[in-house]
Amino acid sequence: MERTEAERTLWKHLFELRELALPELEKARQAKAIGKALEAKLTFAGTSPALAAAGAHLDALRELLNVSQLEIKPRGEAVAVSVNKAAGEKCERCWHWETDVGSHPEHPTICARCVKAVQEGLRT
């Protein structure tokens, strides 16, 4: 399947951000701030074409980085990456750390996204 120039550019930018983030995730693991990447919240701060492109594709970048939470703060010139422990609880189904785990009474151990997936699966 042939990709458009826009798709190739987008993924080039997402992989540029991944290259910046992976060393920071490893440092956080070694410092015992997080265990696995899914326990992390990544924050990108700065201004760059890669961050501008990623702003509209946060879910894709979050999945590419395999982290639970992701934030982009446009400020300054150079792009900086910080790693913190993700907020919330670990979803029993997807293993992402989410702040809405337990918000649905019928599914107290999973996040809202997984509740939706489970409910849609039951309808088919």
C-alpha positions, 0 to 999 in steps of 0.5 A, a space after each residue: 500500500 502506497 503512503 501519501 507524502 503527508 502520511 510519510 511526513 507524519 510518521 517521520 515526525 512521530 518516530 523523531 519524537 520516539 527517538 527523543 523519548 526512549 532514552 528518557 523512559 530508560 533513565 526513568 526505569 533505571 531510576 525506579 521512577 517507573 517499572 514499565 513504559 505503560 506506567 509512564 506519563 510523558 510530557 514533551 515541551 517545546 516547539 518543533 514541526 514534529 510536536 506540531 504534527 503530533 498534536 493532532 495524533 496523540 493517540 498514535 504517538 501514545 501507542 507508538 511509545 507504549 505509554 499510558 499518558 502523553 502531554 504536549 506543552 508548546 513552549 520554548 525552542 528546544 524539545 524537552 522530554 520528561 517522564 513521570 508516573 502516570 496518574 490513576 490506576 492500572 486497567 485490568 484489561 489494557 494495562 494502561 494507567 487511567 484516571 477513570 478505572 472503576 468509573 463504571 459500576 458493572 466493570 470496576 477494574 477497567 477503564 472507560 475505553 475498555 468498558 466501551 469495547 466490552 459493551 460493543 463486543 457484547 452487542 455483536 
